[in-house]
Amino acid sequence: MSYRNNRLYLSLLTLLLSCLLLSCEKEVKISLAGTPPSVVVQGAIETNLPPYVVLTSTISFFEKVDLKTLENSFLHNATITVADGSKTVPLKEYSFDTGSSSKFYVYSVDTANLANLMFGQVGRSYTLTITHGGATYTSVTTIPPVKGPDSVWFASPLFVRATTPANARQLFANYTDPDTMGNYVRYFTQRNGDRFFPSGLFSDEVVNGKVVNNIALYGGYDNTGEDINRDSLIYFFPGDSVTLKWAEIDKGVYKFWNTMQFAQNAVGNPFASPINVQSNISNGAVGVWAGYSSLLITRIAP
């Protein structure tokens, strides 16, 4: 075949394929079926503090999320009890104004009834029972004894990038893990009297019974804003009063927060594997019922 005929052949073939592709065009409409809303439980009981439960329902993926939507997601008139093996106390629903023409709701002990008061104690297990909409959801959590870090101090950040402020300080800790397997820690940080923000998780599955030195701890922060400068927010600065909240948790609580953390970090990553957040609530509810045994350590950043 000559060069000219070859070019003509290729041109005709390209034209033919284009016609075939255009003739095969078809408008495809995919209808995504909605899923029934699930009950969401956010509950905890901490050493020397009463239990609380925030009860909501899941929000549709396509629904506009604003303060009114969030307020409407709260579930009311639920029957909720917490049992510690000695007594069972009912929780009462409270409402709080958020200052933005919306309300926030939480269930906790009835402070007007001294017989129904309950405070978290180390070594006890707490059974949560929720009845709402004809369904019952249960969970059990334990407040384990807390073994805090051996020492805590500030130093220059472990990893420095071009955008890391020159005067940034990072919190470090040495820790001796108990020789019994199954120690889990969730830690929080508070700076200059602000509220505590969750910062990280630890498990002794690899370091059981060992001394772990120079653990790099990061500062927690409010990640709901649009402009978040992590290079500043995960570190501390000279003069900051920083309180480390070292909270021992059980395995079920650790699994929930660990899978939740992976899921949050994978948002927007097309190469991430699908992650199922492991709830410790029964009957298809999502969320966590968590016991915390906490130790507070305060340091001033030099």
Disulfide bonds with the S-S distance in Angstrom:
none
